[in-house]
Amino acid sequence: MMETSHVIRFSDSRSMDFFADNSVDLVVTSPPYPMIEIWDTVFADLDPDAGKNLELQNGWAAFELMHKTLDDVWQEVCRVLKPGGFACINIGDAVRKIGDVFCLYPNHSRIIRAFVKQGMFPLPAVLWRKQTNAPNKFMGSGMLPAGAYVTLEHEYILIFRKGEKRLFKNPQERENRQESSYFWEERNQWFSDVWFDLKGLRQQLTDKNLRKRSGAFPFVLAYRLINMYSVFGDTVLDPFAGTGTTLLAAMTAGRSSVGVELEKEFYPAFEKKAANIVPFARQIVETRIHDHVDFAARRSQEGKPLKYTNEHYGFGVMTRQEIRMRLFCPVNVEETEKGSFVVSHRQAQACSRPDSPESLNDNPPGPPVQKSLF
Ligand SMILES: C[S@@+](CC[C@H](N)C(=O)[O-])C[C@H]1O[C@@H](n2cnc3c(N)ncnc32)[C@H](O)[C@@H]1O
């Protein structure tokens, strides 16, 4: 049995003095995007000069002031991260016409610069391909040359590390790392630098309207990153928590989490989803196991059986690193006080393939969820 804690705080993440220096293992987040209109008022509230410059049509000055606001959060992120800890930042660039000038505001490169200034090491980033069928995705002069613009159908997941590689110092830490490993075939997909449409996997954990207003990212995005860059029992921080997707993913993955968010209006939906995390997480985790069992069966049929055996489940695995791997599922969640949750986890069992994870869906049933979630 393992216990994790999850806290959401309603405050401004430009100051996170409730965290000691070097106390967080991983940051997974997505800030409001500078120069994207839905976030204009948020930035203007945080720095009225940013709003004034927008009104005066000083696009680049507004862009810089919005990023200066984010810089204060990044500074806190770098302070609270432990040496060897990762920060994963989901961000998209913006295209916008200000006055007569249409241009791209490259948020991702400005954020890389901010992290490098803080002494963080940038690592290869993920390009998240977000294809759209919207008829207005092609911008500019249409079929007439020299006046049209390519579409903007991707975002970034920027990845930074604080200092050198994380050390796993004693046998217990090394054992926990081994148990927290992921499957070989998951590695091949997760550690590719282009993630194709996570759209089909848009989280079932957030209703559509709320998601649109909040700019929520898909559950699977946070869940993957947490599995890739932390181990069981670690603490994950999201300084722009929104609807709490990162916290829900941490609950599912057996990590503790803290979210910081300005808007209290997202709380009731988060609270409801957190209360229902047990059946949802179970389906997520069991689907991973089933996908692996299917993979092993296909390899066997092809005459290429897996070489090693996992000690906890008895199924074949591709590499020695997966022998000690196990997966945990939440079995109980308790809201100990408003905004604070304690989750108990137990090792997941291999059993029959679960139904699709729709039980937490607020919306009426839609098209069937894809068979494989990951
Ligand atoms: C892109 S959304 C994050 C959505 C989140 N990933 C989710 O899945 O719901 C950015 C969030 O940051 C919040 N925010 C903006 N500035 C903030 C600040 N200084 N401190 C805390 N939260 C902030 C906004 O209210 C918004 O909810």
The ligand as an SDF file (V2000), in Angstrom:
LIG
                    3D

 27 29  0  0  0  0  0  0  0  0999 V2000
   -3.5450   27.1710  -19.9560 C   0  0  0  0  0  0  0  0  0  0  0  0
   -4.3650   27.2160  -18.4360 S   0  0  0  0  0  0  0  0  0  0  0  0
   -3.8530   25.7230  -17.6570 C   0  0  0  0  0  0  0  0  0  0  0  0
   -4.8240   24.6010  -17.8740 C   0  0  0  0  0  0  0  0  0  0  0  0
   -4.4560   23.3250  -17.1390 C   0  0  0  0  0  0  0  0  0  0  0  0
   -3.2740   22.6980  -17.7040 N   0  0  0  0  0  0  0  0  0  0  0  0
   -5.6120   22.3200  -17.2250 C   0  0  0  0  0  0  0  0  0  0  0  0
   -5.4350   21.2100  -17.7400 O   0  0  0  0  0  0  0  0  0  0  0  0
   -6.7170   22.6760  -16.8070 O   0  0  0  0  0  0  0  0  0  0  0  0
   -3.4850   28.4300  -17.5230 C   0  0  0  0  0  0  0  0  0  0  0  0
   -4.0380   28.6670  -16.1330 C   0  0  0  0  0  0  0  0  0  0  0  0
   -3.1270   29.4960  -15.4020 O   0  0  0  0  0  0  0  0  0  0  0  0
   -3.8560   30.3090  -14.5090 C   0  0  0  0  0  0  0  0  0  0  0  0
   -2.9470   31.4140  -14.1220 N   0  0  0  0  0  0  0  0  0  0  0  0
   -2.5100   32.4320  -14.8870 C   0  0  0  0  0  0  0  0  0  0  0  0
   -1.6210   33.1920  -14.2160 N   0  0  0  0  0  0  0  0  0  0  0  0
   -1.4760   32.6110  -12.9950 C   0  0  0  0  0  0  0  0  0  0  0  0
   -0.7010   32.9330  -11.8540 C   0  0  0  0  0  0  0  0  0  0  0  0
    0.1350   33.9660  -11.8430 N   0  0  0  0  0  0  0  0  0  0  0  0
   -0.8000   32.1230  -10.7670 N   0  0  0  0  0  0  0  0  0  0  0  0
   -1.6150   31.0470  -10.7730 C   0  0  0  0  0  0  0  0  0  0  0  0
   -2.3980   30.7010  -11.8260 N   0  0  0  0  0  0  0  0  0  0  0  0
   -2.3240   31.4770  -12.9310 C   0  0  0  0  0  0  0  0  0  0  0  0
   -5.0760   30.7090  -15.3250 C   0  0  0  0  0  0  0  0  0  0  0  0
   -6.1480   31.1010  -14.4760 O   0  0  0  0  0  0  0  0  0  0  0  0
   -5.3740   29.3970  -16.0960 C   0  0  0  0  0  0  0  0  0  0  0  0
   -6.3080   28.6150  -15.3890 O   0  0  0  0  0  0  0  0  0  0  0  0
  1  2  1  0
  2  3  1  0
  2 10  1  0
  3  4  1  0
  4  5  1  0
  5  6  1  0
  5  7  1  0
  7  8  2  0
  7  9  1  0
 10 11  1  0
 11 12  1  0
 11 26  1  0
 12 13  1  0
 13 14  1  0
 13 24  1  0
 14 15  1  0
 14 23  1  0
 15 16  2  0
 16 17  1  0
 17 18  1  0
 17 23  2  0
 18 19  1  0
 18 20  2  0
 20 21  1  0
 21 22  2  0
 22 23  1  0
 24 25  1  0
 24 26  1  0
 26 27  1  0
M  CHG  2   2   1   9  -1
M  END
$$$$
